[in-house]
Amino acid sequence: MSSSVSVAAEWDLLSDRFYRRLTLYSPLPWSAPATTSTSSSSGVGGAVIGRLDLSTHIVAAAPFGGPIAAVRDDSKIVQLHSEPSRRRLLLFSSSGHPIASAPWPPMLPRLHSLSFSSSLSLIALLSDGSLLRFRLPDLQPSPSSSPVPLLPPASGGVADAVFWGGGVAILTEDNRVVVATDIEAADPHPRDLADPGVGDEEHVLCMAVVEPQFVMSGSPEVLLAVGDRVIAVDEDGVQAYDNYQLISSSLPEAIEACIDAAGHEFDVSRQRTLLRAATYGLAFCSARRDSKGGGSGYFVGKSKGGEAILVISRFPHERFQEMCKMLRVLNAVRDPEIGMPLTIQQYKLLTAPVLIGRLINANQHLLALRISEYLNLNPEVVMMHWACEKITASATLPDTVLLEGLLDKVCSCVSLFYIITCSFYCSSGYVKGYHMLQWQLMQITVAGEGVEVEMIPMLLSIDEQDKALSKAIESGDTDLVYLVLFHIWQKVAVEKKAPLDFFGVINARPVARDLFMAYARHSKHEALKDFFLSTGRLQDAAFLLLKESRELEKNPMASKGSPLHGPQVRLIEQAHRLFAETKEHVFESKASEEHAKLLRSQHELEVSTKQAIFVGSSVSDTIKTCIAMGNERAALKVKSEFKVPDKRWYWLKTCALATVGNWDALEKFSREKRPPGGYKPFVEACIDAGQKTEALKYIPKLTDPRERSEAYARMGMAKEAADAASQAKDSDELFGRLKITLAQNSAAASIFDTLRDRLSFQGAY
């Protein structure tokens, strides 16, 4: 279609719906005009196809996008172009590309029609009522190459025929109806329907088939249009409808009433009669539009005056199909052997799954299975219940006999895995000793279906922990591995066994070991510590003890000076002993020993001072706190215990005295002896405390001009800083830094520039 045409123009209104016909493949290869050049024609199996006119051929199209078959109709006068005079059977794809070609078998009666069966077998119906089957894709006749007769010789031949998926309905020349429901079988078993009673002077306009799955009896019905009547023909009789005009305005309501009445009826023959009446009404609701285009109904015939008769909109066919399904189920359970006289309303309230559950509880497993299959429900529930009952009732049978019985009955319906599920969850299965049966079922299932993952909970239920753990690891699912680990650990706890067996199992499997360690680090420290100790990983156990000690320290209940520091110290000492047993962790051993000793000292200080301010601080902070509190003896003790150098001691004491503002003690301390690190700590402590006067006492004692200059600069004393900087060796670099330090002081910057220029001038000479 040209792109200039509006998209809306492609749609046609039919009643209250719009439809569009799409051209999927154009032009088709068979529609190319024939030319004199051989290269321009498409040849298949020796037949040259130049221009194929479908109107002169008998054509059949397979369902679901299948191939198209065609053969020239010898009942029509055809002008031959590039085709040979002998007819050929042609096979094309849905897009028109040739697939195969074969000569039409000679010496056969005239071909009436072609059709494809549901399994894509090509069926040819000959005029004498015989069937001929062809194989695809080579189009060769079936092994029994002779046609299969469907009509008696006296029938007069085929007048009309209608195919459906697996059968055919034939109207003979003498107005008889013959149906065959399995045209692919070696013997289709054709059978006559009731005599429709069409006279010689009457003519059948058309025919249609109601397929067996839509008929209550399960047999096909044939509808014949004769004049202004529709005749319904089946095996039981004939019913003609020529007065549909009387109910045309209320036809959907009449159909609904018939269907609803059939649902409330218990008598099967009455159900069949009511549903057959509904079927005939449905045929009238599926006609074409009125040729005049007026109204909203559907044309179904003509009245005596020649006026079109309109019927109200179409009826939903799903309603009829649902009622047929419900009635088949209800009739089955109403059988005296079953004894469940349910009404249709009770069935709707109960629902099909609940009804199936009641049937299996009544041990009506076969009927429950048939209903499940018919309603497309999962049959596994039925088979599981049957298998459980079978296992429970077969306590005296050998496992091999029971296994054979289960496999024979269930494997054709559901997965073998569900048999195993039955045997494992059967209430008394494991108690009665079906361990071997379950193991055999698992081996068969794993070999045939590969469902190792689903086997893991069952392996645990029969105490096959090692196999379950191996299967869980092979599956790669960490959740399954944890499931097995928790199961084994819980069993060890319940049976009050030593965890060494559990540790041995997981230590041999790296994946299980790593997953257990990852879990235990967050919740089961004691179990993880036992695992490390049992497997000789002393350093890992020591690190775990240190982690526990830190958690005790973070515990809000572990207030400073509380007895919880006793357990904390013990944990650190245990870690020290474990580290000491390995040569690779000397540093960790020494550090843990010092840490424990520091905690003891801090705990003693908190007890003596009655102030919880020491535990958790470093050695330096502990010394500074003691000095700030005036407890220099305790500070000297800590200095001695942890071998603090004198240089660091002077720095710590200086900072502590400056922090509390004890300037007299600081000055006295500076005069005791020359500090090992010089007087720079005193200067910085005073400046940091904002005490410039105190700082000026110690700046002149600084021996390094750079330190004096930087100290004066920090105090904002530009001239003194410049004088001190002039005495340094690298004065230029120092002047630059000092200028940056005093950048906001323009006078100071000028002093630095003047002094630097003077020094540069003197250096030049």
VOGU-3710 file (C-alpha; in Angstrom, 3 decimals, decimal comma):
1> msssvsvaae> 0,000/0,000/0,000  1,306/3,434/-0,901  2,729/5,480/1,906  0,572/8,453/0,818  -2,641/6,651/1,842  -3,886/7,445/5,343  -3,383/4,721/7,935  -7,000/5,105/9,040  -8,157/4,208/5,521  -6,752/0,694/5,982
11> wdllsdrfyr> -9,360/-0,149/8,636  -12,916/-1,357/7,903  -15,819/-1,180/10,327  -17,615/-4,444/10,961  -20,408/-4,060/13,498  -18,779/-2,375/16,506  -15,209/-3,393/15,676  -12,586/-2,303/13,188  -10,575/-4,773/11,154  -7,566/-4,416/8,891
21> rltlysplpw> -6,278/-6,763/6,199  -2,495/-6,774/5,961  -0,405/-7,624/2,934  2,594/-9,395/4,446  4,376/-10,563/1,275  4,074/-8,694/-2,002  4,660/-9,527/-4,752  4,601/-13,273/-4,219  7,122/-15,253/-6,283  4,380/-17,243/-7,987
31> sapattstss> 2,696/-14,079/-9,207  5,621/-12,989/-11,382  4,624/-12,899/-15,079  6,090/-15,624/-17,246  8,823/-14,652/-19,711  10,414/-16,382/-22,616  13,702/-16,580/-20,744  14,104/-19,761/-18,787  16,183/-17,980/-16,148  13,264/-15,788/-15,164
41> ssgvggavig> 11,071/-18,698/-14,129  11,187/-20,551/-10,852  11,532/-24,251/-11,240  10,692/-26,835/-8,589  11,191/-30,462/-9,311  11,108/-29,939/-13,045  7,917/-27,836/-13,086  8,271/-24,299/-14,360  6,125/-21,760/-12,543  5,698/-18,540/-14,393
51> rldlsthiva> 2,299/-17,164/-13,438  0,116/-19,056/-10,965  -3,575/-18,155/-11,023  -5,049/-19,348/-7,738  -8,569/-19,064/-9,123  -7,865/-22,019/-11,414  -6,294/-24,140/-8,693  -7,485/-26,083/-5,707  -5,571/-24,537/-2,803  -5,077/-25,531/0,839
61> aapfggpiaa> -3,241/-23,478/3,478  -1,851/-25,091/6,611  -2,641/-23,460/9,972  -0,113/-21,592/12,148  1,921/-20,168/9,275  2,375/-23,525/7,578  2,872/-24,208/3,857  0,410/-23,748/0,996  -0,474/-26,592/-1,378  -2,002/-26,115/-4,833
71> vrddskivql> -2,977/-28,312/-7,753  -4,667/-27,275/-10,985  -8,434/-27,773/-10,958  -9,213/-30,023/-13,904  -12,886/-29,165/-13,702  -12,140/-25,702/-15,099  -11,003/-24,625/-18,529  -7,481/-23,257/-18,143  -5,273/-21,555/-20,712  -1,820/-23,088/-20,310
81> hsepsrrrll> 1,137/-20,717/-20,284  4,441/-22,084/-19,111  2,936/-24,986/-17,146  3,082/-28,515/-18,503  -0,131/-30,171/-19,578  0,153/-32,787/-16,854  -0,978/-31,549/-13,468  1,523/-31,227/-10,645  1,073/-30,923/-6,896  2,873/-27,754/-5,763
91> lfsssghpia> 4,008/-26,809/-2,252  4,896/-23,241/-1,284  5,879/-21,454/1,894  3,499/-18,847/3,302  5,544/-16,189/1,514  5,060/-17,927/-1,857  8,503/-19,461/-2,231  8,437/-22,908/-3,878  9,280/-25,805/-1,553  8,484/-28,947/-3,528
101> sapwppmlpr> 6,652/-30,245/-6,555  5,484/-33,693/-7,615  3,394/-35,066/-10,482  -0,227/-35,653/-9,609  -0,831/-39,416/-9,456  -2,523/-40,622/-12,663  -5,649/-42,713/-13,016  -7,410/-41,172/-10,021  -10,935/-39,798/-9,714  -11,317/-36,042/-9,913
111> lhslsfsssl> -9,890/-34,097/-6,961  -12,576/-32,424/-4,862  -10,591/-30,588/-2,157  -7,269/-30,386/-0,316  -6,608/-29,832/3,383  -3,861/-30,077/5,979  -4,376/-32,096/9,125  -3,386/-30,848/12,565  -0,063/-32,713/12,202  0,626/-31,099/8,777
121> sliallsdgs> -0,215/-34,121/6,654  -1,623/-33,139/3,246  -5,016/-34,815/2,690  -6,696/-34,988/-0,716  -10,419/-35,778/-0,914  -11,383/-37,278/-4,261  -14,773/-36,948/-5,882  -15,680/-40,557/-5,113  -15,222/-39,928/-1,378  -11,807/-41,536/-0,957
131> llrfrlpdlq> -8,828/-39,993/0,856  -5,254/-39,809/-0,395  -2,461/-38,777/1,968  0,853/-37,136/1,010  4,041/-36,863/3,033  5,785/-33,546/3,493  7,960/-32,128/2,175  8,561/-34,524/-0,747  4,803/-34,757/-1,561  4,967/-38,500/-2,047
141> pspssspvpl> 1,863/-40,573/-1,309  1,843/-42,363/2,048  3,104/-45,969/2,169  -0,423/-47,200/1,569  -0,530/-45,334/-1,742  -4,027/-46,453/-2,676  -6,866/-44,097/-1,684  -8,878/-44,912/1,451  -12,625/-45,018/0,684  -15,000/-43,128/2,977
151> lppasggvad> -18,262/-43,439/0,993  -20,131/-46,457/-0,318  -20,216/-46,746/-4,124  -23,953/-46,019/-4,242  -23,634/-42,627/-2,552  -23,141/-40,773/-5,796  -19,897/-39,042/-4,772  -18,989/-35,880/-2,874  -21,213/-32,825/-3,148  -19,517/-30,748/-0,432
161> avfwgggvai> -16,984/-31,320/2,351  -15,664/-29,491/5,413  -12,355/-30,374/7,088  -11,318/-29,657/10,674  -8,122/-30,462/12,553  -8,388/-34,243/12,479  -11,586/-35,015/10,624  -13,845/-34,370/7,655  -17,602/-34,096/7,116  -18,883/-35,040/3,649
171> ltednrvvva> -22,227/-34,186/2,070  -22,955/-36,785/-0,616  -24,788/-36,239/-3,882  -27,817/-38,022/-2,433  -27,858/-35,551/0,524  -26,441/-37,890/3,132  -23,873/-36,760/5,746  -20,784/-38,883/6,509  -18,105/-37,946/9,064  -14,653/-39,363/9,810
181> tdieaadphp> -13,002/-38,073/12,990  -9,484/-39,457/12,431  -8,471/-39,040/8,805  -4,804/-39,752/9,555  -5,485/-43,274/10,796  -5,078/-46,273/8,530  -8,820/-46,891/8,926  -10,665/-43,564/9,492  -13,892/-45,419/10,460  -16,381/-43,211/8,574
191> rdladpgvgd> -19,921/-43,224/9,922  -23,245/-41,909/8,701  -25,099/-39,250/10,648  -28,857/-39,134/10,798  -30,717/-38,533/7,539  -31,160/-34,731/7,224  -34,319/-35,238/5,164  -33,336/-32,910/2,317  -35,510/-33,610/-0,723  -34,362/-33,910/-4,316
201> eehvlcmavv> -35,909/-30,578/-5,200  -34,055/-28,807/-2,347  -30,506/-27,557/-2,543  -27,995/-27,342/0,331  -26,533/-23,842/0,178  -23,628/-24,443/2,550  -22,547/-26,583/5,463  -20,598/-26,078/8,689  -19,223/-28,392/11,375  -19,471/-28,033/15,152
211> epqfvmsgsp> -16,275/-29,763/16,237  -16,446/-32,578/18,827  -14,800/-30,594/21,619  -17,692/-28,105/21,541  -20,426/-30,756/21,688  -21,626/-32,339/24,910  -21,748/-35,807/23,372  -18,182/-35,576/22,079  -19,327/-36,297/18,490  -19,343/-33,741/15,671
221> evllavgdrv> -22,501/-32,033/14,506  -23,103/-30,757/10,970  -25,196/-27,674/10,160  -26,793/-27,538/6,704  -28,277/-24,346/5,237  -31,294/-25,351/3,121  -33,402/-22,496/1,799  -34,389/-20,397/4,803  -33,751/-23,218/7,257  -30,737/-24,491/9,171
231> iavdedgvqa> -30,710/-28,239/9,755  -28,562/-29,644/12,570  -27,481/-33,242/12,008  -25,723/-35,565/14,461  -25,733/-39,252/15,231  -28,850/-39,014/17,371  -31,149/-37,122/15,075  -32,010/-34,035/13,067  -33,418/-30,712/14,155  -34,520/-28,032/11,712
241> ydnyqlisss> -34,897/-24,337/12,560  -37,002/-22,210/10,249  -38,757/-20,043/12,837  -35,735/-18,230/14,256  -37,417/-14,997/13,156  -39,681/-15,234/16,202  -36,821/-14,979/18,680  -34,241/-13,003/16,692  -34,556/-9,955/18,951  -33,913/-11,992/22,113
251> lpeaieacid> -31,613/-14,666/20,747  -28,670/-13,990/23,134  -31,028/-14,157/26,110  -32,459/-17,428/24,812  -28,976/-18,903/24,408  -28,039/-17,812/27,924  -31,237/-19,336/29,294  -30,510/-22,681/27,608  -26,954/-22,741/28,927  -28,033/-21,762/32,435
261> aaghefdvsr> -30,835/-24,352/32,451  -28,399/-27,050/31,360  -26,156/-26,135/34,288  -28,981/-26,591/36,806  -30,182/-29,839/35,250  -29,107/-33,195/36,723  -30,407/-35,363/33,868  -27,661/-35,820/31,279  -30,023/-36,247/28,323  -31,772/-32,975/29,164
271> qrtllraaty> -28,423/-31,267/29,536  -27,519/-32,497/26,057  -30,806/-31,248/24,594  -30,455/-27,799/26,145  -26,837/-27,419/25,089  -27,660/-28,549/21,552  -30,322/-25,846/21,384  -27,757/-23,307/22,606  -25,342/-24,521/19,930  -27,872/-23,873/17,188
281> glafcsarrd> -28,524/-20,409/18,540  -24,802/-19,677/18,581  -24,676/-20,471/14,868  -27,190/-17,668/14,208  -25,097/-15,220/16,231  -22,037/-15,622/14,001  -23,277/-14,420/10,596  -22,004/-11,696/8,251  -23,080/-8,040/8,207  -26,288/-6,948/6,496
291> skgggsgyfv> -25,505/-6,060/2,886  -27,437/-2,808/3,258  -25,069/-1,688/5,971  -27,861/-0,561/8,223  -28,512/-1,427/11,840  -26,174/-3,101/14,308  -27,151/-6,758/13,815  -25,997/-9,627/11,608  -27,586/-11,006/8,446  -28,686/-14,629/8,857
301> gkskggeail> -31,269/-15,192/6,129  -34,226/-13,724/4,302  -37,875/-13,595/5,111  -40,627/-14,571/2,681  -40,750/-11,016/1,454  -37,052/-11,016/0,698  -36,133/-8,632/3,546  -32,946/-9,181/5,508  -33,389/-10,571/9,026  -31,089/-9,031/11,662
311> visrfpherf> -30,008/-10,708/14,866  -28,644/-8,912/17,947  -24,884/-8,806/18,509  -22,882/-11,995/18,846  -22,920/-14,158/21,953  -19,678/-14,980/23,852  -18,841/-18,573/22,929  -16,605/-18,927/26,009  -19,738/-19,085/28,164  -20,874/-22,223/26,338
321> qemckmlrvl> -17,449/-23,858/26,582  -17,174/-23,136/30,313  -20,592/-24,667/30,963  -19,653/-27,812/29,022  -16,533/-28,194/31,142  -18,405/-27,685/34,409  -21,125/-30,165/33,448  -18,610/-32,849/32,518  -16,941/-32,439/35,894  -20,258/-32,401/37,772
331> navrdpeigm> -21,592/-35,452/35,929  -18,403/-37,316/36,783  -18,606/-36,633/40,530  -22,385/-37,236/40,586  -21,825/-40,803/39,438  -23,114/-43,303/42,043  -19,618/-44,760/42,390  -18,359/-41,350/43,544  -21,493/-40,066/45,264  -21,021/-36,270/45,286
341> pltiqqykll> -24,348/-34,785/44,042  -23,106/-31,209/43,775  -25,191/-28,453/42,247  -23,517/-26,032/39,896  -23,741/-23,248/42,476  -22,056/-25,453/45,071  -19,343/-26,287/42,554  -18,682/-22,606/41,874  -18,450/-21,853/45,595  -16,286/-24,898/46,244
351> tapvligrli> -13,944/-24,274/43,238  -12,239/-26,989/41,230  -9,022/-27,249/43,336  -11,050/-27,821/46,514  -13,169/-30,454/44,766  -10,004/-32,225/43,641  -8,740/-32,101/47,211  -11,927/-33,762/48,443  -11,643/-36,436/45,778  -8,080/-37,343/46,701
361> nanqhllalr> -9,003/-37,418/50,385  -11,690/-39,921/49,395  -8,996/-41,923/47,531  -10,603/-41,157/44,169  -7,203/-40,393/42,691  -7,915/-41,459/39,116  -10,965/-39,212/38,768  -9,102/-36,348/40,454  -6,252/-36,803/37,983  -8,599/-36,830/34,990
371> iseylnlnpe> -10,359/-33,675/36,193  -7,007/-31,949/36,785  -5,861/-32,755/33,278  -9,197/-31,723/31,755  -9,212/-28,348/33,552  -5,485/-27,763/32,935  -4,728/-27,839/36,660  -1,487/-29,102/38,120  -1,768/-32,899/38,491  1,252/-33,106/40,778
381> vvmmhwacek> -0,858/-32,587/43,916  -2,939/-35,637/43,028  0,081/-37,781/42,222  1,903/-36,763/45,406  -1,101/-37,737/47,522  -1,439/-41,033/45,670  2,249/-41,796/46,141  2,015/-41,040/49,866  -0,956/-43,358/50,214  0,838/-46,000/48,179
391> itasatlpdt> 3,940/-45,834/50,358  1,932/-45,866/53,576  -0,122/-48,861/52,475  2,897/-50,848/51,216  4,845/-51,355/54,420  5,295/-55,072/53,725  6,439/-54,696/50,114  10,169/-54,795/49,297  11,680/-51,476/48,310  12,429/-52,666/44,777
401> vlleglldkv> 8,815/-53,709/44,156  7,480/-50,464/45,608  9,956/-48,421/43,577  8,918/-50,184/40,379  5,260/-49,515/41,128  5,868/-45,826/41,750  7,921/-45,379/38,608  5,373/-47,225/36,495  2,374/-45,169/37,616  3,711/-41,701/38,248
411> cscvslfyii> 6,597/-41,007/35,885  4,314/-40,653/32,881  2,335/-37,894/34,615  4,707/-35,780/36,668  8,367/-35,332/37,406  10,092/-38,084/39,327  11,161/-35,445/41,814  7,625/-35,329/43,210  7,707/-39,042/43,943  10,713/-38,427/46,121
421> tcsfycssgy> 8,936/-35,519/47,769  6,066/-37,857/48,580  8,341/-40,481/50,094  10,158/-37,915/52,216  7,127/-36,081/53,481  4,971/-39,140/53,937  4,060/-39,049/57,609  5,426/-42,496/58,424  7,796/-43,123/55,522  11,126/-42,632/57,216
431> vkgyhmlqwq> 10,000/-44,240/60,456  9,021/-47,412/58,640  12,423/-47,722/57,038  12,123/-46,319/53,545  15,650/-44,923/53,638  16,850/-47,188/50,828  13,777/-46,426/48,703  14,347/-42,708/49,061  18,018/-43,004/48,196  17,247/-45,048/45,074
441> lmqitvageg> 14,668/-42,491/43,980  17,148/-39,679/44,430  19,809/-41,428/42,390  17,355/-42,053/39,554  16,110/-38,460/39,641  19,556/-36,886/39,680  20,584/-39,050/36,730  17,424/-38,384/34,726  16,273/-34,894/35,679  19,199/-33,151/37,353
451> vevemipmll> 17,341/-31,664/40,346  20,158/-31,827/42,881  19,147/-28,529/44,492  15,695/-29,756/45,515  17,269/-32,894/46,981  19,233/-31,073/49,669  16,449/-30,698/52,297  15,534/-34,329/51,766  19,114/-35,496/52,215  19,168/-33,657/55,523
461> sideqdkals> 15,960/-35,368/56,597  17,602/-38,793/56,248  20,845/-37,780/58,027  22,934/-37,538/54,861  24,654/-34,343/55,940  27,875/-34,916/53,995  26,047/-35,541/50,729  23,736/-32,579/51,338  26,678/-30,267/51,974  28,470/-31,476/48,841
471> kaiesgdtdl> 25,350/-30,945/46,722  24,807/-27,475/48,186  28,382/-26,464/47,398  28,074/-27,818/43,852  24,904/-25,792/43,315  26,737/-22,530/44,019  23,835/-21,251/46,132  25,157/-19,801/49,402  21,691/-19,940/50,976  21,614/-23,703/50,502
481> vylvlfhiwq> 25,091/-24,052/51,985  24,006/-22,039/55,032  20,884/-24,200/55,302  23,008/-27,336/55,562  25,512/-25,725/57,953  22,785/-24,503/60,309  21,123/-27,905/60,220  24,335/-29,715/61,142  25,216/-27,165/63,840  21,750/-27,364/65,388
491> kvavekkapl> 21,895/-31,140/65,400  25,262/-31,034/67,176  23,775/-28,685/69,778  20,656/-30,813/70,295  22,609/-34,046/70,635  25,166/-32,267/72,887  28,088/-33,493/70,838  31,520/-31,934/70,663  31,761/-29,474/67,759  35,001/-31,072/66,546
501> dffgvinarp> 33,128/-33,303/64,106  31,395/-30,275/62,634  34,692/-28,419/62,349  36,247/-31,388/60,598  33,421/-31,502/58,039  33,625/-27,838/57,074  37,421/-27,579/57,243  37,674/-30,145/54,437  35,479/-27,942/52,212  36,894/-24,434/51,637
511> vardlfmaya> 33,576/-22,932/50,508  31,695/-24,160/53,572  34,577/-23,141/55,823  34,700/-19,591/54,459  30,921/-19,146/54,686  30,888/-20,415/58,276  33,710/-18,039/59,201  31,937/-15,077/57,572  28,756/-15,822/59,525  30,471/-16,606/62,823
521> rhskhealkd> 32,491/-13,368/62,771  29,237/-11,457/63,170  27,327/-13,609/65,620  29,140/-16,676/66,974  32,596/-15,578/68,132  32,922/-18,418/70,600  32,243/-21,052/67,927  34,663/-19,367/65,543  37,335/-19,236/68,247  36,869/-22,946/68,937
531> fflstgrlqd> 37,160/-23,614/65,205  40,420/-21,673/64,971  41,878/-23,433/67,997  40,814/-26,893/66,808  42,358/-26,340/63,380  45,633/-24,845/64,686  45,006/-21,280/63,503  46,224/-19,656/66,714  46,871/-16,227/65,247  43,287/-16,021/63,920
541> aaflllkesr> 41,969/-16,964/67,353  44,164/-14,262/68,902  42,883/-11,598/66,511  39,343/-12,689/67,333  40,069/-12,238/71,057  41,354/-8,728/70,391  38,165/-7,961/68,478  36,073/-9,160/71,414  38,083/-6,940/73,758  37,377/-3,918/71,564
551> eleknpmask> 33,669/-4,741/71,576  33,760/-4,845/75,390  35,375/-1,427/75,342  32,607/-0,058/73,093  29,891/-1,555/75,281  27,949/1,328/76,845  27,551/-0,764/79,993  31,329/-0,927/80,325  31,657/2,408/82,087  35,114/3,582/83,077
561> gsplhgpqvr> 36,458/1,724/86,054  33,769/-0,976/85,809  34,544/-4,667/86,407  34,143/-5,319/82,674  37,754/-4,252/82,233  38,766/-7,372/84,055  37,386/-9,595/81,244  38,826/-7,195/78,668  42,318/-7,531/80,122  41,974/-11,299/80,278
571> lieqahrlfa> 41,014/-11,444/76,598  44,060/-9,389/75,637  46,319/-11,569/77,771  44,921/-14,696/76,096  45,646/-13,135/72,712  49,194/-12,358/73,899  49,763/-15,988/74,859  48,451/-17,238/71,506  50,622/-14,779/69,584  53,625/-15,854/71,659
581> etkehvfesk> 53,249/-19,441/70,375  53,927/-18,362/66,788  57,227/-16,977/65,534  55,616/-14,799/62,866  53,676/-12,587/65,295  56,299/-11,257/67,714  55,139/-7,670/67,271  51,487/-8,576/67,927  52,525/-10,511/71,037  54,512/-7,569/72,450
591> aseehakllr> 51,789/-5,052/71,566  49,043/-7,081/73,243  51,205/-7,513/76,343  51,801/-3,744/76,565  48,114/-3,075/75,987  47,079/-5,331/78,860  49,640/-3,716/81,149  48,399/-0,230/80,210  44,779/-1,192/80,917  45,756/-2,432/84,372
601> sqhelevstk> 47,609/0,796/85,149  44,717/2,916/83,927  42,232/0,869/85,931  44,331/1,398/89,076  44,507/5,152/88,389  40,735/5,366/88,010  40,263/3,471/91,262  42,755/5,678/93,147  41,520/8,984/91,713  37,859/7,922/91,603
611> qaifvgssvs> 37,619/9,503/88,157  36,815/7,422/85,058  39,023/9,358/82,652  42,002/7,074/82,029  40,830/3,770/80,489  40,959/3,793/76,711  43,548/6,576/76,375  47,136/6,242/75,157  50,300/6,242/77,275  50,987/9,885/76,408
621> dtiktciamg> 47,452/10,970/77,257  47,628/9,038/80,525  50,832/10,875/81,524  49,407/14,260/80,537  46,217/13,589/82,527  48,192/12,623/85,645  50,351/15,762/85,445  47,318/17,975/84,853  45,732/16,487/87,979  48,924/17,197/89,959
631> neraalkvks> 49,741/13,510/90,384  53,296/13,641/89,056  54,270/10,516/90,996  51,722/8,467/89,042  52,940/10,057/85,809  56,558/9,123/86,628  55,423/5,562/87,359  53,757/5,288/83,947  56,888/6,815/82,374  59,031/4,212/84,051
641> efkvpdkrwy> 56,744/1,237/83,263  56,510/2,040/79,555  60,032/3,461/79,165  58,985/6,871/77,896  62,071/8,864/76,641  63,059/12,054/78,454  62,545/14,178/75,366  58,944/12,953/75,070  58,458/13,313/78,850  59,466/17,001/78,710
651> wlktcalatv> 57,087/17,624/75,817  54,175/15,862/77,608  54,736/17,650/80,933  55,096/21,017/79,204  51,809/20,554/77,345  50,027/19,387/80,510  51,203/22,338/82,633  50,321/24,810/79,869  46,890/23,228/79,491  46,029/23,826/83,160
661> gnwdalekfs> 47,774/27,264/83,137  50,319/26,435/85,839  52,956/28,866/84,484  54,980/28,989/87,671  55,393/25,229/87,692  56,268/25,376/83,988  58,992/27,961/84,595  60,328/25,973/87,533  60,347/22,821/85,409  62,347/24,627/82,687
671> rekrppggyk> 65,050/25,553/85,190  65,569/22,070/86,632  67,992/21,188/83,867  68,394/21,908/80,224  65,561/20,163/78,392  66,736/17,303/76,095  64,739/18,682/73,195  65,429/22,345/73,843  62,959/25,066/74,769  60,845/24,867/71,647
681> pfveacidag> 58,084/22,809/73,411  57,821/25,520/76,093  57,501/28,259/73,466  54,869/26,413/71,435  52,859/25,485/74,548  52,715/29,135/75,660  51,855/30,446/72,188  49,125/27,815/71,746  47,693/28,878/75,119  47,759/32,543/74,022
691> qktealkyip> 50,312/33,539/76,676  52,788/35,729/74,751  54,366/37,044/77,938  55,207/33,544/79,094  56,480/32,660/75,619  58,920/35,616/75,651  60,622/34,003/78,653  61,715/31,046/76,567  62,199/32,436/73,028  65,630/33,975/73,786
701> kltdprerse> 66,722/30,529/75,020  66,154/29,025/71,562  69,559/28,394/69,996  68,356/28,100/66,403  67,741/31,543/64,771  65,116/29,987/62,493  63,100/28,760/65,514  63,377/32,185/67,203  62,318/33,987/64,012  59,306/31,710/63,484
711> ayarmgmake> 58,296/32,075/67,149  58,412/35,894/66,937  56,456/35,768/63,677  53,704/33,642/65,241  53,416/36,298/67,981  53,235/39,116/65,397  56,591/40,653/66,376  57,881/41,496/62,881  61,049/43,414/63,793  62,293/40,767/66,232
721> aadaasqakd> 61,443/38,041/63,702  63,400/39,903/60,999  66,425/40,362/63,254  66,451/36,672/64,129  66,004/35,697/60,493  68,997/37,789/59,468  71,177/35,541/61,631  70,055/32,370/59,803  72,048/30,913/56,931  69,194/30,585/54,403
731> sdelfgrlki> 67,691/33,963/55,273  66,107/34,538/51,829  63,912/31,456/52,093  63,090/32,274/55,708  62,178/35,879/54,814  59,757/34,575/52,193  58,017/32,289/54,668  57,836/35,007/57,321  56,392/37,451/54,818  53,634/34,969/54,031
741> tlaqnsaaas> 53,034/34,427/57,761  52,664/38,192/58,315  50,969/38,919/54,989  48,234/41,022/56,616  50,817/43,292/58,264  52,108/45,674/55,545  54,616/47,266/57,904  56,106/43,873/58,712  56,372/43,066/55,006  58,212/46,352/54,420
751> ifdtlrdrls> 60,640/45,545/57,228  61,378/42,106/55,736  61,971/43,608/52,272  64,291/46,338/53,593  66,318/43,925/55,692  66,568/41,400/52,836  67,768/44,139/50,449  70,375/45,254/52,960  71,664/41,723/53,411  71,760/41,229/49,657
761> fqgay> 73,729/44,482/49,209  76,272/43,476/51,828  76,676/40,082/50,242  77,412/41,694/46,880  80,552/43,327/48,271
//
